[in-house]
Amino acid sequence: MKIITFLFLLLFSMSTHASCVILLHGLARTSASMEALETALFEEGFIVINEGYPSREHSIEELAALAVKPALEKCPEDDKVNFVTHSLGGILVRQYLSTYQIENLNRVVMLGPPNKGSEVVDTLGDVPGFHFLNGDAGLQLGTGELSIPNSLGEANFDLGIIAGTRSINLILSSIIPSTDDGKVSVENTKLEGMNGHIEMAVTHPFMMKNEHVIAQVIRYLNTGSFEHDVDQ
């Protein structure tokens, strides 16, 4: 009985000091796109909330409330809260934090975030079918006057960013004026106030599934820094 009690108290103690990680997928994707990350983080001992949301049906302002608040409610009350986001997911976190404070926020890792918008939206936003495919939120991800990312200010939280440098969409890359991942330039992933930034030879659509990216995510969540100069 004493052994059982000891084990119970040990497990309880570990759970009360656990860290919750909320995953937010990108535009026109689902939570299934984050499953590789979900599995890896769970195996590392994190409590993982892989939150889905209807990315093409609402504006960024509406999506932030629809995605972030319910996910936060699923994290244990006293746990530290972390976010790992892909693309639009990172902008939803910034949008939410522009209005609300998360008292126990720990770290945020963004994968391919359009933190300064994307020239792809500037060029193709008026093309027939763009809104149908990408919704209101898609039109808000440009670099011009309607850009939501450019209206949200600098990061006042512990933020690490992973930017991709490979593209499988040469047409979209021809629109972007510098090194990019097929959707967002490396430069436009950056955000004033960020704590860490690393470039990796991965593409926008698949970076969240890449084992080297996942390893960097786990390192940042655990230590607050990326490992530079490693094989990718």
N, C-alpha and C positions, 0 to 999 in steps of 0.2 A: 504493500500500500504506500509506504514512504517513497519508493522508487517511482510509482505512478504519479504521486503528488508532485515530486520533484520535477519530473518530465513535463507535467502540465504547467507548472509555474515557469519552467524554462521556456516552453513554447509561448506562453502568455507574454512573458517578458520580451521575447523576440518580436512578437506581433505588435506590441505597443510601441516599439521603436522602428517599425517597418517604414518603408518609403513607398508612396503610391506614385505610379507613372500613368499619366493620361496620354493616350495616343490619338492624334487627330489627322485623318487622311486629307488628301488634296482634292482639288476641283474635279468633278465628274468621276471620282473614285468611290470606293466603299471601304468599310473597315477590313474587308478581306485583304486589301492591298497592304495592310500593316501586320498581317498575321505572323510573318517571319520575325519581325521585331517583338511582337507580343510573346511568342514562344521563347525567344532568347532572353528577354527581360524576366519572364516568369522563372526560367531556369536559374537566373542570377539572384532570385529571392525577392524580387520586387512584386508588389501588388499592382496588377496591370488592368487598366480600364481602356479597352479599345472601343472608342465611341464613334458610332456612325451618325451621319447627319445628311439631310437632303441638299447637297451643295449647289445644285442647279435651280433650286426652287425659291430662293430668297436672296436678299441682299446680304452683304457682309455683316452689317449691323444686326440683322435679324438672326443670321447663322451663329454669331458669337454667343447670343443668348441661348439658342436652341442646342448648341453643342457643348459649350464649356460648363454652364451651370449644372445640367444633369450629370455630367461626368464628375464634377467636384462632389456632388452629393453621394456618389458611389464610393469615394475614398473614405477610409476610416477617419473619424472626426479629428483625432489628434496626430495623424500621420503627416509627415512632410509631403508636399505635393510637387511633382515634377511633370513637365510636358515634353513629349517628343512629337514633333509635327512634320508633315510633308507639305510643301508648297503653300496652298491657301490655308491649311491648318495653322500655320504660324501667324498669319495675319489675323485669324480669329482670336488667337491668344492676345495679340497686341490690342485688338479692338476691345476685348473684354477688360483688359487691364487699364485701358484708357478711361473706363467708367467705374470699375470695381477694384477693390483691393483683396488679394488673397493672402491672409495673414501668415500662413505656413508655407508659402511658395518657396521652393528650394532652387531647382535649376530648370532651364528650358533649353532643349536642343532642337534646332530647326534644320530641316533638310530641304535644300533648294527653295528657300522662301523668296518670293518677289518683294523684298522689303522696300525697294525703290520702284516697284512696278516692273512691267515687262513691255518692251517695244512691240512684241507680237500683238498685244491688245491694241496698241496705238494704230497699228497698220491694218489689222484684220477686224477690228471691232465693228465696223460698219458693213462688213461683207455679209450678204444674206446667209442665214444659217448659223452665224457665230453666236447670237444670243440664244437661239434654240439649243445649241450644244453646250453652252457655258453659263447661261442664265444671267441674272442681274449681277451676281458676284463676279463673274468673269469680266464683265464690262468695267468693273471698278478696280481692276488690277493693272491698269495702264500706268503711264508715267506723267500724264498731263493733269489738267485741272480736276478731273473726276477721280483721280487716283486716291483711294482710301489709304493704301500703305503710306503714301507720302504725307498724309494728314495726321498721322498718329504719334509723331515725335520719337524721341530716342528711347532706348531700352533703359529702364531703371530697375532691372532685375538681372540675375545671373544668366547670361545668354551665351550659348555656343552655337555656331553656324557651320554647317557642312555644305560646300558648294561643289557642284559637278562641273567637269571640264570636257566631257564627251557628249556627242550628239548623234542620235540616229535619225534626226529630222533635218536634213540639210536645207530644206526650203525655209523652215522657221529660223534656222541658224543664220541664214543669209539676211534676215531682217534685223538680227541683233548685232550691234556694232563691235562687240568684243568677245572674248572667250566665254562660252556658254555651255549649258547642258541640254540645249534643244528647246528650252522654254524661257530660261532666265539667265542673264549674264552673271558671271562671278561677281562683278562690281555691284550689281543691283541686289545681290543677296545680303550685302553688308548693311549694318545698322549702327549708327552712332550709339555708343554706350555698351556695345557687345563686349563680352569678356574673352571670347575665343573665336577664331575663324580658321578653317582649313579647306584646302582644295583637294578634291579626289577625282580620279579618272573614272567617273560614273555618269550615267545619263539620268535626266529628270524622271522619266517614267518608272525606272527600276532601281533607283538608288536606295530606297528603303528596304530592299530585299538583299542588298549586297552584304556579304559577310564582313568585309573590311569596314564598311560604313557602320554596321551594327556593332562591331567591336569598338569603334570610336565613340559611338553613342554611349555604350556602357561605361567606357573609360571616363567620359565627361560627367556622366551622372554620379559616378563614384568619387571622382577627384576634382572636378571643376576645370579640367584641362584636356586638350587633345594630345595625342602622340604624333609628332611631326617626323618627317623623313623615315617613313616605314613603307614597305612594299604594299602595293594595292592590288 
